[in-house]
Structures are given as C-alpha cells and as structure tokens.
Amino acid sequence: MRTKRIPLFPLDVVLLPGATLPLHIFEQRYKLMISGCFNENREFGIIQAGNNGVATVGCTAAITQKIKDYPDGRMDILTQGRTAFRALKLLQEKEYHEVVVEYLSDVPTPRHESIDCRETDGLFALFQECHSLIYGQIWVTTGTRPQWPLSYQLAARLPLDLEEKQKLLEIRDELNRQDFLIDWMNQLLPRLGNQQRARSTAAGTGHRLN
C-alpha cells in the first residue's frame, strides 16, 4: 500500500483523472497551500465536500498553469486530475488541511475479460450519439495515444452529476467504468432525443424554448 501525506483542498466538486479544473484561489490558507504546491511542483488532493458530508475517495490535482496573479495574492490556476486516492487520516497541523492517502490502482483485467474492440466501438458510438445531441457535433480526437483510460476521457465530456462522478471515481476497473457509462448514456439518450424534438417543434412554430 502506497501512502503519502499531501495537502487537501475540500470542494463541492468531483475531479476525475485526466479532467481539467480551473480554480480561483482567494482564501489565505489556500493561497499559502497552492503557492507551496506551485513552487515545489507538488500535487494536492481534491475531495468532494458538500451538504452530504465528505467523501473518502478523491483525486490528486497537478497545477498545469498559473493563469493570473492578483495584487492581493489571489490567483487563477488550471489543474488536471492525476491519481485516485482514499483518504486515511485527516491532519490539521498547518493553516490548511493535509491528509494521509492511499493511492488507488485499477484492478488488473483478467485476460479472458480483456476489453473487446467491438465492445469499445459500441461504447464510443453511443458516446458520439450523445455528444452530437449535447454539443451539436461529434468529438474529434487528436489521434495521439491517450494517457488516461477511455472511461475517464468520455466522462469528462458528459454532463454527469456529482454523485455519478463520485461513483465512477470509486470504480476500480476500466470494464466496470465503461459499463457504468453505457448504462448512464442509455438512460440519457431518450431525454436528449425528446429535447431535440421539442427544440425543432418550437423552432417550426416560431417559439423559443426557455
């Protein structure tokens, strides 16, 4: 078990590995924390903290760009999710929280259950259908070898709510994450189709949908 002590930024968001997250840092304790992470090239932990309490599984964030510094010490930064972790112990020895974490790896997929290209093609086709209805165009990939599992790449472009993102983050193998997304998109597609038909009807009658 790999454990490490890292700075912690509790937020009402769920960060997935590979996803980008812009942050505006304004509290003094987090200005101190982020400045230290930036200067030392350290990652910090983001974990969901909302009305329903604090999650136990989060994701480390790397600062990929400092967008703007303000005269009063505030800053705008861009971060990217890196590694899922489980929080083991919360520490309050500094102005900001720290946490002892266990880094989480995916469970290896048995060879006889390896991801079939046809299954992946089906997942991707379903995703492109959803993406076209949401954004009006298909997702165009760069063609370079992706660093992150396909499930995380697709989830970053879908309107999952916080609870759904948290469930996805806690799933520890790629096959089950893809199954989760397939089920979710199959439920989403009828709603997207209804919305598109309603917009077309409204456009034909000269009315606008709110």
Secondary structure, DSSP 8 states (H G I E B T S, - for coil): --EEEEEEEEESS---TT-EEEEEE-SHHHHHHHHHHHHHT--EEEEEEETTEE-SEEEEEEEEEEEEE-TTS-EEEEEEEEEEEEEEEEE-SSSS-EEEEEE-------GGG---HHHHHHHHHHHHHHHHHHHSS------S--SS-HHHHHHTTS---HHHHHHHHH--SHHHHHHHHHHHHHHHHHHHHHHHHHHHHHHHHT----
